Amino acid sequence: MATITIANNTFEAGASILHPKNYHALKFTEFLQLKKKVSEDDDSESLGIWDGEKFVFTTWSSNWGFSIVNKVVSWLNSCKLLWRYGFSLFKMQNYVESMLDNFLKFYEGFDTRPVFNGVEEMLKWSGLYNLTSRTLEEELIDANLSPLLINELVTVITRINYGQSTRMSGLAGAVSLAGSGGGLWAVEGGNWQMAAGLINSSDVKLHLNEEIQSVSHVGTHYELNSTKGNSYVCQVTVFATPLDELKVKIEPPISIPDRKMQHTHTTFIRGLLNPAYIGLGRVGDIPDLVGTLEDSKIPFSCISVLKKHSREDMTYKMFSRKPVDDALLDQIFSIRKETIQIDWAAYPHYEAPEAFAPFILDDLHLYYVNAFESAASAMETGAVSGENIARLILSRISTEALSRLPTMKGTTFSSSRDDLYSDL
Ligand SMILES: Cc1cc2nc3c(=O)[nH]c(=O)nc-3n(C[C@H](O)[C@H](O)[C@H](O)COP(=O)(O)OP(=O)(O)OC[C@H]3O[C@@H](n4cnc5c(N)ncnc54)[C@H](O)[C@@H]3O)c2cc1C
């Protein structure tokens, strides 16, 4: 979660969209009195699906300034989609809705929702586990979606949202499809404000520009050593970042399943796309969002317009699996005034059946929020996992405290579990 500034305009660099059913994010936004920016023109932008030579499907932009015209164009676009992909579109919607219904169980109250020790247990309880043991493609074929829909529209969506093909695992694939539906929103001014606001309104001390280099369990506590030479003593330690590419020495060593991270190279360009590169004659014919099919010859996953400054001056965001060098950028863009590139170790490379790292890394108090990312990675899934870890810590600490109760006369632990829960 971060913003970038290009040619004096600030844009969300990564995590830019939230789903209308991302209830934690909605609560954080409300609690922090942040403003929601709902994407009213969800389908106002035109979409083109490019096969490396030509567009196999396009929609029209419905941003004409007249609401009645917009509605007609939007309706025509729906007809176009239905004509090409048929009733498979409804089957895709049902597949996503059934996943969302199960996901909603994670918002049940504490009285009916247990504290989970592991990701498998959490997914099995919600009915989502099976989706992680098969590929999205297998799931969608079983749901009777047509190969055309899977190979075109679904592929475009998984390439945009996770930089991966439909061979990714089914749950992350379904989350990706949910992220292409209607009612998507963001926090006005940047989603990072949720994290910043929550930190500011809690009783924590944030050490910025300081990396933890080692975590050692010493006697009854953890010792954390940082790049600034500082040492911190902690009763509980929580990793809230993927461990896969992290160079932190953990003592005694822990063991987690191997997981590859999918790198998404994000390139922001102020300039103009070259219509000839994508087989078009005029700039005006280029769709606002160019999605691509699964073909190793295509050097990017998608290119979208972030802002139209004028007919010949736009800001674009391009996602690719590999870095795109200047020579190639100069072919794709006829004008390039400013370029910013970011290499994100973005999300896991999803491979069914998924293997999950434990939430509790060492049987003591070393926890791992991002173990849940092997199911699906998003801001909301991070919050769902984080909440469970907070409950897990409270429940284990209170159980330990209660078990010591007979030897701790004079200390009132009778309601400690309740107190801890009300703190949460
Ligand atoms: C290009 C892109 C687009 C995305 N789009 C969306 C989207 O539209 N919607 C959505 O919901 N999700 C999206 N995501 C996914 C979303 O960004 C992640 O799921 C989310 O940011 C994960 O949050 P996190 O707190 O677990 O990890 P991070 O956001 O990665 O935060 C981890 C933090 O740990 C810190 N850290 C790392 N190592 C150390 C260390 N040794 N010591 C101290 N601190 C350390 C890092 O500096 C960082 O601040 C996108 C991701 C990418 C890359």
The ligand as an ORCA input file, in Angstrom:
! r2SCAN-3c Opt
* xyz 0 1
  C       0.727     -4.377     -7.788
  C      -0.213     -4.852     -6.710
  C      -1.561     -4.597     -6.798
  C      -2.431     -5.020     -5.779
  N      -3.741     -4.689     -5.854
  C      -4.554     -4.975     -4.819
  C      -5.891     -4.479     -4.801
  O      -6.316     -3.771     -5.714
  N      -6.680     -4.798     -3.729
  C      -6.212     -5.541     -2.663
  O      -6.978     -5.774     -1.717
  N      -4.950     -6.015     -2.661
  C      -4.106     -5.742     -3.697
  N      -2.814     -6.162     -3.666
  C      -2.371     -7.007     -2.554
  C      -2.098     -6.165     -1.302
  O      -1.224     -5.107     -1.597
  C      -1.460     -7.054     -0.237
  O      -2.314     -8.145      0.003
  C      -1.295     -6.306      1.069
  O      -0.547     -5.116      0.911
  C      -0.557     -7.202      2.049
  O      -0.423     -6.473      3.254
  P       0.647     -6.894      4.323
  O       0.507     -5.893      5.425
  O       0.503     -8.333      4.635
  O       2.055     -6.744      3.598
  P       2.770     -5.452      3.080
  O       1.772     -4.440      2.602
  O       3.799     -5.957      2.107
  O       3.488     -4.854      4.369
  C       4.587     -5.503      4.968
  C       5.388     -4.448      5.735
  O       6.432     -5.114      6.412
  C       7.595     -4.318      6.299
  N       8.774     -5.163      6.445
  C       9.245     -6.093      5.587
  N      10.359     -6.654      6.065
  C      10.597     -6.080      7.259
  C      11.640     -6.231      8.230
  N      12.651     -7.105      8.091
  N      11.597     -5.453      9.351
  C      10.581     -4.566      9.533
  N       9.581     -4.386      8.645
  C       9.597     -5.120      7.515
  C       7.497     -3.719      4.896
  O       8.310     -2.558      4.801
  C       6.017     -3.395      4.823
  O       5.746     -2.122      5.343
  C      -1.925     -5.760     -4.674
  C      -0.547     -6.024     -4.604
  C       0.293     -5.572     -5.591
  C       1.764     -5.821     -5.445
*
